[in-house]
């Protein structure tokens, strides 16, 4: 059993609703204050990482300048290494998450292109002349064709918006594009 949610993109109302959800959940529109907090926390973690590294290097330099036999004990080196790993993990996790999130617009664009081709092909097939089709069915076919063409136009606009949004508002780490 598939757990995917399938959305019929042949109807313009579904395309409009999907575009609205996509607009809200992706990029800087999704909880902008929390995203800024994450960026600031990541900057703080990075600065603490660099300060901690500088202190450890400074301590090693001071000890070696005092005498050639003076070195830092092993437990100090181990705790320094563990501390640096703990400072690095949130930065790595946020970078990976932002990178994965920045891949979503390409998947959205691919899905929209597939839906556009499918709806266009269906509309083109419905436009073919029919043999012996009753007149009331021709009106329904024309209505369906116009709905499919409207849906194609909307999907093309949404695809362009997704591509532009991906370029202008990507997820960031340390205020740089991931």
C-alpha positions as CSV (number, residue, x, y, z in Angstrom):
1,X,0.0,0.0,0.0
2,X,1.4,3.4,-1.0
3,X,1.4,6.2,1.5
4,X,1.8,8.9,-1.2
5,X,-0.9,11.5,-1.5
6,X,-2.1,11.8,-5.1
7,X,-3.5,15.1,-6.2
8,X,-5.5,15.5,-9.4
9,X,-3.7,18.4,-11.1
10,X,-6.1,18.5,-14.0
11,X,-8.4,20.8,-12.1
12,X,-7.4,24.4,-11.7
13,X,-8.7,24.6,-8.1
14,X,-6.3,21.8,-7.1
15,X,-3.4,23.5,-8.9
16,X,-4.2,26.8,-7.1
17,X,-4.5,25.1,-3.7
18,X,-1.2,23.2,-4.2
19,X,0.5,26.4,-5.2
20,X,-0.7,28.1,-2.0
21,X,0.5,25.3,0.2
22,X,3.9,25.2,-1.6
23,X,4.2,29.0,-1.2
24,X,3.6,28.8,2.6
25,X,5.7,25.7,3.4
26,X,8.8,26.3,1.4
27,X,11.6,29.0,1.7
28,X,11.5,32.1,3.8
29,X,7.7,32.1,4.0
30,X,7.7,29.2,6.5
31,X,8.3,30.6,10.0
32,X,10.8,33.3,9.0
33,X,11.5,34.3,12.7
34,X,12.4,30.7,13.5
35,X,14.7,30.5,10.5
36,X,16.5,33.7,11.6
37,X,16.8,32.2,15.1
38,X,18.4,29.1,13.6
39,X,20.8,31.2,11.6
40,X,21.8,33.1,14.7
41,X,22.2,30.0,16.8
42,X,24.3,28.5,14.0
43,X,26.5,31.6,14.0
44,X,26.8,31.4,17.8
45,X,27.8,27.7,17.5
46,X,30.4,28.5,14.9
47,X,31.9,31.4,16.8
48,X,32.1,29.2,20.0
49,X,33.7,26.5,17.9
50,X,36.4,28.9,16.7
51,X,36.9,30.5,20.1
52,X,37.3,27.0,21.7
53,X,39.7,26.0,19.0
54,X,41.7,29.2,19.5
55,X,41.8,28.7,23.3
56,X,43.1,25.1,22.9
57,X,45.7,26.2,20.3
58,X,46.7,29.1,22.6
59,X,47.1,26.8,25.6
60,X,49.2,24.3,23.6
61,X,51.4,27.3,22.3
62,X,51.9,28.7,25.8
63,X,52.9,25.3,27.2
64,X,55.4,24.6,24.4
65,X,56.9,28.1,24.8
66,X,57.4,27.5,28.6
67,X,59.5,24.4,28.0
68,X,59.9,21.6,25.5
69,X,58.8,18.9,27.9
70,X,55.6,20.6,28.9
71,X,52.5,19.2,27.1
72,X,48.8,19.1,27.6
73,X,47.5,16.1,29.5
74,X,45.6,13.4,27.5
75,X,42.3,14.1,29.2
76,X,42.4,17.7,28.2
77,X,43.0,16.8,24.6
78,X,40.1,14.2,24.7
79,X,37.7,16.7,26.2
80,X,38.7,19.3,23.6
81,X,38.1,16.9,20.8
82,X,34.7,15.9,22.2
83,X,33.7,19.5,22.7
84,X,34.7,20.4,19.1
85,X,32.6,17.5,17.8
86,X,29.6,18.6,19.9
87,X,29.9,22.1,18.6
88,X,30.2,20.9,15.0
89,X,27.2,18.5,15.0
90,X,24.4,21.1,14.9
91,X,26.1,23.0,12.1
92,X,26.5,19.8,10.0
93,X,22.9,18.7,10.8
94,X,21.5,22.1,9.8
95,X,23.6,22.2,6.6
96,X,22.4,18.7,5.5
97,X,18.8,19.6,6.3
98,X,19.0,22.9,4.3
99,X,20.6,21.1,1.4
100,X,17.9,18.5,1.3
101,X,15.2,21.1,1.5
102,X,16.8,23.0,-1.4
103,X,16.4,19.9,-3.5
104,X,12.6,19.9,-3.2
105,X,11.9,22.6,-5.8
106,X,13.6,20.5,-8.5
107,X,11.3,17.6,-7.6
108,X,8.3,19.9,-7.6
109,X,9.3,21.2,-11.1
110,X,9.7,17.7,-12.4
111,X,6.3,16.7,-11.1
112,X,4.6,19.8,-12.5
113,X,6.3,19.2,-15.9
114,X,4.9,15.7,-15.9
115,X,1.4,17.0,-15.0
116,X,1.6,19.6,-17.7
117,X,2.5,17.1,-20.4
118,X,-0.1,14.7,-19.2
119,X,-2.9,17.3,-19.1
120,X,-1.8,18.7,-22.5
121,X,-1.8,15.3,-24.1
122,X,-5.3,14.6,-22.7
123,X,-6.6,17.9,-24.0
124,X,-5.0,17.2,-27.4
125,X,-6.6,13.8,-27.5
126,X,-10.0,15.2,-26.7
127,X,-9.7,17.8,-29.4
128,X,-9.4,15.1,-32.1
129,X,-12.4,14.8,-34.3
130,X,-14.8,12.1,-33.2
131,X,-16.9,9.8,-35.2
132,X,-20.6,9.4,-34.2
133,X,-20.3,11.1,-30.8
134,X,-23.6,12.6,-29.7
135,X,-23.8,16.4,-29.5
136,X,-24.2,16.5,-25.7
137,X,-20.9,14.6,-25.3
138,X,-19.1,17.1,-27.5
139,X,-20.1,20.0,-25.2
140,X,-18.7,18.0,-22.2
141,X,-15.5,17.3,-24.1
142,X,-15.1,20.9,-25.0
143,X,-15.6,21.9,-21.3
144,X,-13.1,19.3,-20.2
145,X,-10.6,20.5,-22.8
146,X,-10.9,24.1,-21.6
147,X,-10.5,23.0,-18.0
148,X,-7.4,21.1,-18.9
149,X,-5.9,24.1,-20.8
150,X,-6.6,26.4,-17.9
151,X,-5.0,23.9,-15.6
152,X,-1.9,23.7,-17.9
153,X,-1.6,27.5,-17.9
154,X,-1.8,27.6,-14.1
155,X,0.7,24.7,-13.7
156,X,3.1,26.5,-16.0
157,X,2.8,29.7,-13.9
158,X,3.3,27.7,-10.7
159,X,6.3,25.9,-12.1
160,X,7.9,29.3,-13.0
161,X,7.1,30.6,-9.5
162,X,8.7,27.5,-7.9
163,X,11.8,27.9,-10.0
164,X,12.1,31.6,-9.2
165,X,11.5,31.0,-5.5
166,X,14.2,28.3,-5.4
167,X,16.7,30.8,-6.9
168,X,15.7,33.8,-4.8
169,X,14.8,32.3,-1.4
170,X,16.8,29.1,-0.8
171,X,17.3,27.7,2.7
172,X,20.5,29.1,4.3
173,X,23.0,28.1,6.8
174,X,25.1,30.8,8.5
175,X,23.2,33.1,6.1
176,X,24.8,31.4,3.1
177,X,23.0,29.2,0.6
178,X,23.3,25.5,1.6
